[in-house]
């Protein structure tokens, strides 16, 4: 099955403590059905110093479940569901169900 949310997509958080925040998908964890969204679900981790990184308390993104994010409609900028359709040349593409616009 093709992934509905992919790396680089603009998404909005639909539930949880960060509801309403928008961001770009940094990473998709397909085996866990989770996504990493830039600037969303920030947590603090105690980091040990390494040769390349400074030690201390580091704030970074934690993953959130893919059901708690929705793709932003490229046309209106609102949350939309994603559908799949085949074009005339045989390519299978995602489209925004709200506006009908092809995403990729």
N, C-alpha and C positions, 0 to 999 in steps of 0.2 A: 504494500500500500504506500502511496506517495504521502510525504509529510505535508501537513497543512500549514504548519508554522516552520519557517526555515531561518537560518542564520542571516542576519541583515534586515529582516522584516521590521517594520515599525509597528509596535503593539501597544495596547492600553490594558492596564490591569483592571479586571472586572470585579474582584472580590479580595478581601483581606485587608491588612493594615495599610497597604499602599494603593488602595482602590482609587482609580482615576489618574494615576501616574502613567506617563507615556515614556517609551524608551525603545532602543534598538536591541534586537536579540543578538547576544554575543556568542552563545553556544546552545546547542540543542542536545539534551541527554535522552536519546531515543529509548534506551533500555529502561529508563526510570520514568518516562513521560514527563520530563521536567525541562524548563528552559532557564537560561541565565539572561536577565534583562539589565541593560546598562542603567545604573542609578536607582534600581528598584530592589527592595528587600535587603538593605544594607545591614550587615552584621559586623561585630567587632571580634577579631581573633587575636590571640596572643601569639606573636611570631618570634621564633628563636632567630637570633642573628646567624646569617650565613656569610660566605665569602662575597656574595654579590648583593645581598639585601641587608638593610639595617633592621635590627630587632626592635621590638616594642609592640604596642597595640595597633593593629592594622585594620582599617575598615574596608570591607570588600563585599561584592554582591553574593548573595546566596540564591540557590535555584528555587523556582516556584513551579507549581504544577501547571501543566500546559492548559488545563481546563479553566484556570484563573486568568488567562490572557485572551484577548481578541485582537485580530488584525485591524489596523486602521485603514479605513476606506481611502484609496488614493484620490477619489473624487471629492468626498465631503469631509474627510478627517474624523469620521465617527467610527465606532466599533462595528464590525461587519463579520458575518460568517463567510466561510470559504467553500467554494464549489469547484468541481473539475469539469472541463469540457474539452472536446477534441476540435481542433481547427481544421480548415479545409486541407491544409498540407499534411495532416496526420499527427501534428504535435498535440500532446496532452498538456493543458495549461490550467493554472489556478485562476479563478475570477472571484470578484467581490460580489456576494449575493445582494447587497444593498443597492449598488449602482450598476452591476452587470459588467463593470470594467475589468479587463484582463490584467492580472497582476504581474505575470512573468511570461 
